Amino acid sequence: MYDRSDLKHHAGLVDRMAQTVGVDLEEAVLEGRMEFDALADAVLRCAGCSDPGHCAGWLDTAQPGAMPPGYCRNTDLLKALAVEGGQA
């Protein structure tokens, strides 16, 4: 079970990754391109990552528009949202 601070940390990583890709997760939910439960699932997938520190480091140096690294557990979701939103 994850504690509140872990989930907040991973929610932040998911949001940063989405922003890097060019996806606004709040907008995607409001527009119906993504269910709120799918967002919660994305945070839980992130929380299951064995090396979130590496991800945070990657995000610190990633250029806007970069696609998530292959090890990201939310790569498929974020790529699909980017394509649907015209970002990719």
N, C-alpha and C positions, 0 to 999 in steps of 0.2 A: 504494500500500500504506500502511496506517495503522500507526503505531508504537503500542506498548503504552500510553503515556500518553494518546494521542489516544483510543484505545478505552476506556480507563478513564474519561476525561472524558465521553465520549458515553454510556457505560453509566450514569454518574451522572445525566446529563440525562434519559435515558429513565426511570430509576427515579424521579427527582423529578417528572417529568411524570405518570407512573402514579400516584404518591402523591397528587398534586394532584387527579387525576380520581377517586381513591378506590379504585384498583386496587393490590393487593399482588401484584407479579409473581411472587415466590417461591411464594406460595400458589396462584396461577393455574397455575404449572407443576406443583406437587405434586398439585393436584386434577385435572390432566389437561385443564384448559380451554385450555392453551397448551403447545405443544411447546417444549422447550429450544431447538431450532433456530430457532423463530420468534422467541424472545427475542434470539438472536444476530443474526438478520436485522434486528430492530428497531434494535439498536445500530448495525449497518452502515448502515441507512437514515439514522439520525441523523448518523452520521459523514460522510455525503454532503451534509449541509446546508451551504449557503453562508454562513449567519449564526448559528452557535450562540450567539454572544454576545447576540443579540437574544432568543433563547429563554431563556437564563439570566436575563436581565433580566425577561422576562415571568413566569418562575417565581418570581422574588423578590417579585412583587406580586400574584400570582394568589391568589384565594380558594379554600379547599378546596371541592371539588366542581365547579370550573370545568372545562369541556371544553377540550381543547387548541386553540390557535389554528389557523386554517385552513391555515397554511403548514407545520404540523408534518407530517413525513413518516410519522408513526405514528398520526395522528388516527383513521383507520378502525379500526386494531387496538385502540387504547385505548378507543374508544367501544364496540366490540363486547365487550371484556372487562368494561367497566363495566356494560353491560346484562346480560351473563351472570351477573355477580356481584351483581346487584340494586342497583348504585350509581347507575344512571341511570334 
